[in-house]
Amino acid sequence: MRPRVDTARRPALPPGAILPRRRETMNYRHAFHAGNVGDVLKHAVLSLILTHLMAKPKPVLVLDTHAGAGAYDLDGGAAARTGEWRGGIGRLRGAGAAVPAALRGYLTAVADIAAAHGPTIYPGSPLLAAARLRPGDRLVAVERHPETHAALAALLGRRPGVTVRDGDGYAALAALLPPPERRGLVLMDPPFEDRGEYAALAAALGRAHRRFATGVYMLWYPVKDPGAVEAFRQQIADSGVRRVLAAELTVRPTTTIRGLAGSGLILVNPPYRLDETLRALLPWLADTLAETPGVGGWRLDWLRGEA
Ligand SMILES: C[S@@+](CC[C@H](N)C(=O)[O-])C[C@H]1O[C@@H](n2cnc3c(N)ncnc32)[C@H](O)[C@@H]1O
């Protein structure tokens, strides 16, 4: 009988063999982190951007370069093992009527998806985007991990307007940009399993922006090592890309050994007044999601303006 191949494991290599860099990042499973504080920030802002883009009656492309599986069961397997979601979407659900208006679209989308797919299901970014597509809009979701890609294809592959691709999300940027719609959002959310990911992400933004300068871009990054974060922000500020807003949310001090302090988003060409919305929202999220009272933090600044 042929052995079952576990694609998450690396094959045995001959001595001295060199593994291509991107192949080394295939152990990541977003299921362990689904619904956590990083997902809340990313998916709440994704929802706000989609609302803005869909407000005009013109077709939109959403390109999700690192899409994940699309849906996660918070009550089973990986998500239940870490319980990270309890500090994210779990806390927001517990906040009840105190939730700011800016979060209501996101929370409604999460609730609608749970009603359709199961009460313990939390959506990933491609499912949130797919749920918002209008006739004529397109979602292209790229996922490199074979099993994760298969799960995503089973979930969304037959939906009108949705294309699920396997392969490298960074390479898809060159293939798909600029889009014929000339309007769109590019979400880049790599797994950050390797130290070079910050630089790779910033470089990919620069290349994509040269092809499609009017697009909206949203990049997610972890806040763990302050030096790496500052170098990343500087690389983006120096890249020639304009209208770059950076939003960060931390729920524990960066000096903590345990887990991430929080995460950030790089937003290029953000919708009109999104900065004001985030300036009101981030302090509330920092207070509400702080691991212990008073340790939450946030910052919001323009890395580059119009000039
Ligand atoms: C952070 S998760 C994505 C989560 C998703 N965007 C969401 O918010 O629900 C990153 C995903 O990228 C996949 N991945 C890793 N390297 C990739 C690459 N070069 N191209 C496309 N996908 C990749 C991983 O398998 C993982 O599923």
The ligand as a Gaussian input file, in Angstrom:
#p B3LYP/6-31G(d) Opt

LIG

0 1
 C       -2.068000      34.248000       7.255000
 S       -2.689000      32.967000       6.257000
 C       -3.965000      33.727000       5.323000
 C       -5.200000      34.093000       6.102000
 C       -6.261000      34.736000       5.279000
 N       -5.767000      35.846000       4.481000
 C       -7.403000      35.218000       6.162000
 O       -7.378000      36.377000       6.602000
 O       -8.311000      34.458000       6.403000
 C       -1.425000      32.818000       5.050000
 C       -1.706000      31.741000       3.991000
 O       -0.761000      31.895000       2.930000
 C       -0.422000      30.610000       2.447000
 N        0.846000      30.799000       1.727000
 C        2.113000      30.714000       2.189000
 N        2.981000      31.086000       1.240000
 C        2.244000      31.417000       0.146000
 C        2.550000      31.919000      -1.140000
 N        3.818000      32.155000      -1.507000
 N        1.545000      32.177000      -2.004000
 C        0.251000      31.963000      -1.652000
 N       -0.113000      31.483000      -0.437000
 C        0.869000      31.233000       0.457000
 C       -0.381000      29.757000       3.675000
 O       -0.533000      28.383000       3.329000
 C       -1.554000      30.312000       4.489000
 O       -2.725000      29.591000       4.199000

